[in-house]
Amino acid sequence: MNKYLSVFCILFGYGIFGGHSLAKAQSTSSHLDFTYASGLSLGYTQYQFLDDEGRKWFPVKPMFAYIAGIQYGPIVDIYGAKVLMSFEIGFGNIKTNTVKITPWRVSGLVSDIAFADFAIQRIPAMLWMTITTETKFTPYVRFGMGISKTSFKEIYSYNSDANLRFRKWAFTWGIGGGIQYKMSNEVDLGLFLDDWITINELKEKLPNYLTPKGIDASFKMTVIGMKIVIHFMAY
């Protein structure tokens, strides 16, 4: 993540302060685009259930993700470096399979075996700034900020006070990049990687616990896949 941020800062600084002056920036026509991306969302690779006496780690599966938005630009064009702005809404989620656990004896469960599920879903709504070029085959970097709704679920097959299920809205920032190929004047196709990052902890207070339970740190969901850009209006 620090590497992406460093690259973004260098290119952003060049775009804003580089060259001799903004007055010397090249002029170009702007266009309105529809963007759509789909792929996989990644987060934790394994998870430990709160109510599992065995304290085992279970694998977390990457799941389907998508992003759709409207893009406009370039709003700045300096010696071939172009800045685009977009508003995008996405969806990503990760989860475990339904797994067998050994519940704590204090749960009052007679059986030594129970079942548990874990899942996180995130829906971000964000403004993005993308720095790219007009070459046929080009890399790009981007930075975004906005809000997201994150849903957290840790559910057991028996009546347990350890069940967690909540939703939280929080400020979200993102950083990403990719490679894009101009297939025609109307369509671009490429590969991308985006990070959706919230600073807030994913924790909730349970009735029979002294402290909130959940994830102690900020949560980053990474989305990777393919992206298509359709240019449908020029100005």
N, C-alpha and C positions, 0 to 999 in steps of 0.2 A: 504493500500500500504506500509506503514511503517513497518507493521508486516511482510509482505513478504520479504522486503528488509533486515530486521534484521535476519530472518531465513536464507536467502541466504548468508549473510556475515558470519554468524557463521559456516555454512557448508563449504563455500568456504575457510575460514581461516583454518578450520580443514583439508580440503583436501590438501591445499598447505603447511601449516606449521605444521599440526598435525602429530602424530606418531613420531618416532625417526628420520627418514630420508627418503628421496625418494628412497634411495638404498634398503630400506627394503620393498618397495612397492611390492605387489603381481603381478605376470605376468599373463596376460590373452590374449586371441586372440581378435582382433578387428573385427568389422563387419560393413558393409555398409547397411543402411536401407532406405526404403522409408516410409515417414510419411504422413498421411492425417488426418485432423480433420475437423469436421463440427459442427455447432450449431447455436447459436444466438449471435448477436452483440448488446451490450448495451451502452448507453451514457447518454444523458439527458433524464429525464423522462417527462419533459414538456418544452414548448417553447412559447415565447411571440413575436409576429410578430411586426416588426418595424413600419409598416404602419397601424396598427390596433388602431383606436381611442379608442376602448373599453378596450385596454390593458389587454385582457384576456390571460390566460394560457391554452395551448392546449396540450393534451397528445402526447408523442413521442413513436412510436412503435419500439420495437426490431425487427431486420430483420435477414435474413439468412446470415451466415458467413462461410468461409472455409479457411483452411491453408494447403498447400502442400509443402513438402521439402525433402531434402536428409540429412541423419544423419550418422555420422561416430564416432566410438569409441568402447571401451573407450580409450581416449588419456592419461588418468591417472587412475590408479587403486591402491588405498591405503587402505589396510585392509578392503576391501569390498565396499568402497565408490568410485563410478566410475563417471568420467567426460566425457560427450559426447558433440560433437560439431555438429551443424546443420545449414544449410542455408534454409530459408523458405520464401515463398511468400504467402500473405494472402489477403482476401477481407472481408470487413465488412461495414455495412451501417445501418443507422437509419433514420426514416422519420415520418412525421405526415400524417394523412389522408388529403385530400383536405378539407379545413375548410372554413366556412363563417366568414367574418370579417366585421367590420364597418370602412371603409376607412376615413382618415382625410379629412376634407372639402377642404384643399388646394390641394388635388389631382385633383380637378376639375371633379370628377365622380358624375353624376347626381343621381345614385342609392345609397341607404343607405347600400346595401349589395354587397360584392365582395367575391372572392374566393382566397385562398392563399395556397401555398405548401412550406414545408421546408424539406430538406434532407441533410445528410452528408454521404459521402462514403470515405473509407480509404483503400489504397492498400499499405501495408508495404512489404519491402524486407529486411530481417534481418538475422544476425548471432546470434545464440543462444548457450549458454553453459548450459547444464543440468547436475545436480548432482543426482544420483540415486544409486540403488544397483541391484544385480542380483537375488534377492529373487523372488519367484513366485508372490507375492503380495506386491507392494512397493509404497510408496509415493515418489515424486520427487519435486525439485524446479529448477527454471531456470532463467537466466538473458540474455537479448539480446540487441543489438543495430544495427541500420542501417538507412535507409531512408524510407519515405513514401510519397505518393501523396494523398492529402486530397482534395476532391471536396465538395464545399459548395453551396447550392442552397436555396434561399428564393425568390419565384416568385409569382407575383400577376396576377389576370385574366384581369386586365386593364393596360393601358400604364402608369406605375408608375416609377418615378425616384428612388423609393426605392428598385427596383429589384436588387438582389444580385446573381451573379453566377460567381464563380471563382475556380481555382485549385492552390494548393500550394504544392511544394516539401519542406520537412523539415527533419532535423535529428530526429530520433525516437528511444526511448529506451523502453524496455519492461521488465516486470517481471511477473512470473507466476508459476504455479505448478499444481499438480494433483495426481491421483492415477492410477497405471497401473497394469494389471494382465497378466501374461504370460500364454497364452492359449496353446501354443506349442513352439517348438524350432524355428518356423518360424514367429509366429504372437503374438503380444501383443495388448491388448485392454484396454482402460481406459477412465477416465473422466479428463477434464482439465479446467483451467481458465487462460487466458492470458490478460495482459493489454498492449495496444499500446499507448504510451504517447509522445506527441510533446509539446515542450515548446513554439513554435511560436503561436501568436494569430491568429485566423481565422477572419481577418478583411480586408476590401477593401474600397478604397476611391470612393465615389459616386460624380457625377458632381455637384449636388445641395446641398451637405452637407459639412459643414466645417471640420468635423472630419471623419475618417474611420468608417464604420459600420460593424457589425458582432458580433463575440464572443470575449469578452475582455480578457479571460483567456486561458491558455493552455488547450488542449482538450485530454481527455483520452477515448479511446474506449476499452471496456471490451468484450472479447469473451469467451463464455462458451459452452461446448458441449462434444462430444465423440471423441476419437482419436484412430487410428489404426497405428501400426508400423509393417512393413513387413521386415524381415531380409532376404536379397537376396544374400549377398556375405560375406564370412568370409576370414580373412587374418591371 
